Amino acid sequence: MNTLDRDLEHLLDDEAVASMLGVSRRTLQRQLKSGAIPPPLRAVGRHRLWTTPEADLARQELRKLTETNRKRSRQLSLKLSAD
C-alpha cells in the first residue's frame, strides 16, 4: 500500500462526519453553507473529504453554535415569561 492509499484511508466523507457529529448529512451541509462550520480543505470533484482534525474542528464549532442557540432560547423564554 502506497502513501496516497494510506492517506485516503483516513479521509471521511460527509456521511461519516455527519454521523460523528450526531446530525444529518443535510444539517452538516446547511451548516457548511451558512459558514458555521469551516469546510474541509480536501475535495475531489464535488465530494468533500475530511481529515479527522477537520471533523473534530467541525464538532467544536457545532458545539459552540448549539450552546449559543441554547442561551438565546433561554433568554427568550425568560423574557417571554416576564412579559
N, C-alpha and C positions, 0 to 999 in steps of 0.2 A: 504494500500500500504506500503510495507516494504522499508527500506532504500536503498537496492540494486535496486529495481524498480525505486525509485525516482532518484537515481544516473544515471541509464541507460536512463531515460527520457531526461536527459540534454546532452547526448552524440550525436555528429554529425557524419554522415558518409561522405565519400569523396565527394559524390554528393552535399550534403548540404554545405560543406566547399568551394567547387569549386564555387558554386552559390554565396556564401557570398563574395568570393574574386573577382567575376566577370570574372572567367576564366573557361575553360572547365575542366572536370574531367581528361582528358588526360594531359592537361597542368599542373595541380596540380601533377599528377603522375610523369611527367618529372622533375618538379622542386624538388620533393622529392628525386627522383633517383639521380639527379645531386648534391644534398646536399644544394641547395639554400634555401630550406625550411626545418626546422627541423621536423622530423617525430613525430607524436603523441606518447605518452608513452603507451597508452592503445590500445591493439589489441585483437581481438577474432578471432581465426583461421587465415584466410588470410585477414580479414577485418580490416581496420583501423577505430578506433573510436576516435573522437576528443572531448576534452573539449572546452568550449568557450575560455578560456585563450590560449589554444594551437592554436586554429583557429585565434585568434587575433594576436598571435606571427607570424603565417604564413603570415597574412596580412601585418604586419610591414616589414617582410623580403622581401616579394614580392614587396612592395613599394620601398624599398631600391634598389632592383635589377632593377626595372623599371627606377628609377632615374639614376642609374649608366649607364644603356643602353642608355638612352636619352642623357646624357652628352657625352658618347663616339660617338654617332651618330652625335651630333652637331659638335664635334671636327673633326670628319672625313669629314663632309660636308664642314667645313671651310677650312680644309687642301686641299681638292679636288678643291674647288673654287679658292684657292690661286695659285694652280699649273697651 
